Amino acid sequence: MAIFDFKRYHIRSINAASGEERAAINQELRDLYASLPEEEQREFNEQLQKFLATERARQKSGLEAIRGTDNAN
């Protein structure tokens, strides 16, 4: 089972200097996906969905913490 490092792509995308750079990073991910055998594409999708859900939860928690701090003032 391959392990895909989505965090590396995510951090690069966050730090991208332009929309074009961000688009190039996304294209790298699409090219990687296209190069995989079907079974690994399924693993890629599963791992990506898990990563995205984890990131959304982390961001939501951070946002709620900020809102909670703002509401306390």
SEBA-689742 format. One record per residue: residue in one letter; residue number from 1; y, x, z of N, C-alpha, C, O, CB in turn. Coordinates in steps of 0.02 Angstrom, whole numbers, plus 50000, padded with zeros to 5 digits. Glycine has a CB too. Layout:
BEGIN
- rest; nr; n_c2; n_c1; n_c3; ca_c2; ca_c1; ca_c3; c_c2; c_c1; c_c3; o_c2; o_c1; o_c3; cb_c2; cb_c1; cb_c3
- A; NUM; Y; X; Z; Y; X; Z; Y; X; Z; Y; X; Z; Y; X; Z
...
This chain:
BEGIN
- rest; nr; n_c2; n_c1; n_c3; ca_c2; ca_c1; ca_c3; c_c2; c_c1; c_c3; o_c2; o_c1; o_c3; cb_c2; cb_c1; cb_c3
- M; 1; 49941; 50042; 50000; 50000; 50000; 50000; 50062; 50044; 50000; 50070; 50087; 50043; 50000; 49952; 50061
- A; 2; 50105; 50034; 49953; 50167; 50071; 49948; 50218; 50043; 49997; 50220; 49983; 50010; 50196; 50069; 49876
- I; 3; 50259; 50086; 50024; 50313; 50066; 50068; 50378; 50080; 50030; 50390; 50137; 50009; 50311; 50104; 50138
- F; 4; 50420; 50029; 50023; 50482; 50036; 49986; 50540; 50042; 50035; 50545; 50005; 50083; 50492; 49976; 49939
- D; 5; 50584; 50090; 50021; 50641; 50104; 50066; 50703; 50066; 50044; 50748; 50094; 50014; 50655; 50180; 50068
- F; 6; 50704; 50001; 50058; 50760; 49959; 50038; 50824; 49977; 50076; 50879; 49967; 50051; 50743; 49886; 50048
- K; 7; 50817; 50002; 50137; 50875; 50020; 50177; 50916; 50074; 50141; 50977; 50072; 50143; 50854; 50043; 50247
- R; 8; 50882; 50121; 50110; 50917; 50175; 50074; 50960; 50145; 50018; 51018; 50165; 50010; 50866; 50225; 50045
- Y; 9; 50932; 50099; 49981; 50970; 50067; 49927; 51028; 50025; 49956; 51083; 50024; 49929; 50924; 50022; 49884
- H; 10; 51014; 49991; 50010; 51064; 49948; 50042; 51124; 49989; 50065; 51181; 49970; 50053; 51033; 49910; 50101
- I; 11; 51111; 50045; 50098; 51165; 50088; 50122; 51204; 50117; 50064; 51265; 50120; 50066; 51137; 50144; 50167
- R; 12; 51168; 50138; 50012; 51203; 50164; 49953; 51248; 50110; 49922; 51304; 50124; 49901; 51153; 50189; 49900
- S; 13; 51223; 50048; 49920; 51262; 49994; 49891; 51324; 49978; 49934; 51378; 49967; 49907; 51219; 49931; 49885
- I; 14; 51316; 49978; 49999; 51373; 49967; 50044; 51427; 50019; 50033; 51486; 50004; 50034; 51350; 49968; 50118
- N; 15; 51406; 50081; 50023; 51452; 50137; 50016; 51474; 50149; 49943; 51510; 50197; 49930; 51422; 50199; 50043
- A; 16; 51452; 50107; 49898; 51471; 50117; 49827; 51546; 50114; 49819; 51580; 50073; 49850; 51437; 50063; 49782
- A; 17; 51571; 50158; 49776; 51644; 50162; 49766; 51669; 50108; 49718; 51730; 50096; 49714; 51662; 50230; 49739
- S; 18; 51623; 50077; 49681; 51645; 50027; 49632; 51590; 49976; 49619; 51532; 49986; 49638; 51666; 50061; 49566
- G; 19; 51609; 49923; 49587; 51560; 49873; 49566; 51511; 49902; 49516; 51452; 49883; 49516; 51594; 49813; 49536
- E; 20; 51534; 49948; 49474; 51490; 49979; 49425; 51437; 50022; 49460; 51379; 50021; 49440; 51531; 50023; 49376
- E; 21; 51457; 50058; 49512; 51409; 50098; 49549; 51358; 50053; 49583; 51298; 50068; 49584; 51444; 50143; 49601
- R; 22; 51381; 49998; 49612; 51336; 49950; 49644; 51287; 49920; 49593; 51228; 49912; 49607; 51377; 49893; 49679
- A; 23; 51313; 49905; 49534; 51270; 49878; 49480; 51217; 49929; 49459; 51160; 49911; 49445; 51313; 49857; 49419
- A; 24; 51236; 49993; 49458; 51188; 50045; 49440; 51132; 50051; 49492; 51074; 50061; 49475; 51223; 50113; 49432
- I; 25; 51150; 50044; 49555; 51100; 50046; 49609; 51053; 49986; 49603; 50993; 49994; 49610; 51135; 50046; 49679
- N; 26; 51081; 49927; 49589; 51038; 49868; 49579; 50993; 49877; 49519; 50935; 49855; 49520; 51082; 49806; 49570
- Q; 27; 51018; 49910; 49466; 50976; 49922; 49407; 50919; 49969; 49425; 50863; 49961; 49400; 51018; 49951; 49350
- E; 28; 50932; 50019; 49467; 50878; 50064; 49490; 50822; 50023; 49522; 50763; 50035; 49509; 50906; 50116; 49540
- L; 29; 50841; 49975; 49564; 50790; 49934; 49597; 50752; 49892; 49546; 50691; 49886; 49550; 50823; 49888; 49648
- R; 30; 50788; 49863; 49497; 50753; 49824; 49445; 50706; 49868; 49404; 50651; 49847; 49386; 50805; 49790; 49398
- D; 31; 50728; 49929; 49388; 50686; 49975; 49350; 50624; 49994; 49390; 50569; 49998; 49363; 50726; 50037; 49330
- L; 32; 50634; 50007; 49454; 50577; 50023; 49497; 50527; 49966; 49497; 50467; 49977; 49487; 50600; 50038; 49569
- Y; 33; 50552; 49905; 49507; 50509; 49846; 49507; 50470; 49840; 49441; 50410; 49829; 49441; 50550; 49783; 49520
- A; 34; 50505; 49848; 49386; 50474; 49841; 49320; 50421; 49894; 49307; 50374; 49882; 49269; 50527; 49845; 49265
- S; 35; 50427; 49952; 49340; 50378; 50006; 49329; 50314; 49997; 49370; 50266; 50034; 49359; 50410; 50071; 49347
- L; 36; 50314; 49950; 49416; 50257; 49941; 49461; 50203; 49898; 49430; 50217; 49853; 49391; 50280; 49910; 49526
- P; 37; 50140; 49912; 49448; 50086; 49867; 49429; 50095; 49800; 49465; 50132; 49796; 49515; 50017; 49898; 49447
- E; 38; 50064; 49748; 49440; 50073; 49681; 49467; 50062; 49676; 49542; 50101; 49643; 49577; 50027; 49633; 49431
- E; 39; 50010; 49707; 49567; 49995; 49703; 49639; 50052; 49734; 49679; 50073; 49707; 49730; 49928; 49739; 49655
- E; 40; 50078; 49791; 49657; 50132; 49823; 49692; 50197; 49784; 49685; 50240; 49786; 49730; 50142; 49895; 49667
- Q; 41; 50205; 49747; 49631; 50264; 49703; 49624; 50263; 49650; 49678; 50315; 49632; 49706; 50266; 49671; 49554
- R; 42; 50203; 49623; 49693; 50198; 49573; 49746; 50217; 49604; 49814; 50253; 49574; 49853; 50126; 49545; 49749
- E; 43; 50192; 49665; 49826; 50209; 49700; 49888; 50284; 49713; 49892; 50315; 49705; 49944; 50169; 49767; 49894
- F; 44; 50313; 49734; 49836; 50385; 49747; 49832; 50423; 49684; 49851; 50468; 49687; 49893; 50405; 49769; 49760
- N; 45; 50405; 49627; 49821; 50438; 49564; 49836; 50431; 49545; 49910; 50480; 49524; 49941; 50410; 49509; 49792
- E; 46; 50372; 49552; 49937; 50361; 49535; 50008; 50402; 49579; 50053; 50434; 49555; 50100; 50287; 49542; 50025
- Q; 47; 50402; 49644; 50040; 50441; 49690; 50081; 50516; 49678; 50074; 50553; 49683; 50122; 50424; 49763; 50063
- L; 48; 50538; 49663; 50013; 50608; 49649; 50001; 50630; 49587; 50039; 50683; 49586; 50071; 50623; 49641; 49926
- Q; 49; 50590; 49535; 50036; 50607; 49473; 50072; 50611; 49485; 50147; 50655; 49459; 50181; 50555; 49418; 50057
- K; 50; 50564; 49524; 50173; 50565; 49540; 50245; 50627; 49581; 50262; 50659; 49567; 50313; 50501; 49580; 50265
- F; 51; 50644; 49630; 50220; 50704; 49671; 50232; 50766; 49627; 50232; 50809; 49632; 50276; 50710; 49726; 50180
- L; 52; 50772; 49583; 50182; 50831; 49541; 50176; 50837; 49493; 50236; 50892; 49482; 50261; 50829; 49501; 50111
- A; 53; 50781; 49465; 50257; 50783; 49420; 50315; 50804; 49458; 50378; 50843; 49432; 50418; 50713; 49387; 50326
- T; 54; 50779; 49518; 50386; 50797; 49559; 50444; 50871; 49577; 50442; 50905; 49573; 50494; 50754; 49623; 50446
- E; 55; 50896; 49596; 50383; 50967; 49613; 50377; 51012; 49552; 50390; 51063; 49558; 50425; 50982; 49641; 50307
- R; 56; 50993; 49495; 50364; 51032; 49434; 50376; 51035; 49418; 50451; 51087; 49402; 50478; 51003; 49374; 50338
- A; 57; 50978; 49424; 50484; 50975; 49410; 50556; 51018; 49460; 50594; 51053; 49442; 50641; 50902; 49412; 50582
- R; 58; 51016; 49524; 50575; 51056; 49575; 50607; 51130; 49561; 50598; 51169; 49566; 50645; 51038; 49645; 50580
- Q; 59; 51149; 49544; 50537; 51220; 49529; 50523; 51243; 49467; 50559; 51299; 49464; 50585; 51230; 49521; 50448
- K; 60; 51200; 49416; 50562; 51218; 49354; 50597; 51228; 49368; 50671; 51275; 49343; 50702; 51163; 49301; 50587
- S; 61; 51184; 49409; 50699; 51190; 49426; 50770; 51255; 49463; 50783; 51289; 49450; 50833; 51130; 49468; 50792
- G; 62; 51271; 49511; 50738; 51334; 49547; 50746; 51394; 49502; 50741; 51442; 49509; 50779; 51338; 49602; 50695
- L; 63; 51393; 49456; 50693; 51448; 49409; 50684; 51455; 49364; 50745; 51511; 49351; 50768; 51437; 49367; 50621
- E; 64; 51399; 49340; 50771; 51401; 49297; 50830; 51428; 49336; 50890; 51464; 49308; 50931; 51332; 49269; 50846
- A; 65; 51411; 49400; 50895; 51437; 49441; 50950; 51513; 49448; 50944; 51548; 49445; 50994; 51403; 49510; 50951
- I; 66; 51537; 49458; 50883; 51609; 49464; 50873; 51643; 49398; 50889; 51695; 49397; 50922; 51624; 49486; 50800
- R; 67; 51615; 49344; 50864; 51645; 49279; 50879; 51645; 49263; 50953; 51692; 49235; 50979; 51607; 49224; 50841
- G; 68; 51591; 49282; 50987; 51588; 49272; 51059; 51641; 49311; 51095; 51670; 49287; 51144; 51519; 49291; 51085
- T; 69; 51654; 49372; 51073; 51707; 49413; 51102; 51775; 49383; 51089; 51817; 49381; 51134; 51704; 49484; 51073
- D; 70; 51786; 49359; 51028; 51850; 49327; 51011; 51861; 49264; 51052; 51917; 49251; 51075; 51853; 49311; 50937
- N; 71; 51809; 49225; 51062; 51815; 49162; 51099; 51828; 49174; 51173; 51857; 49132; 51206; 51753; 49121; 51091
- A; 72; 51807; 49232; 51198; 51816; 49247; 51269; 51889; 49266; 51285; 51910; 49262; 51342; 51769; 49304; 51290
- N; 73; 51926; 49285; 51234; 51996; 49306; 51245; 52042; 49249; 51245; 52102; 49257; 51254; 52019; 49356; 51193
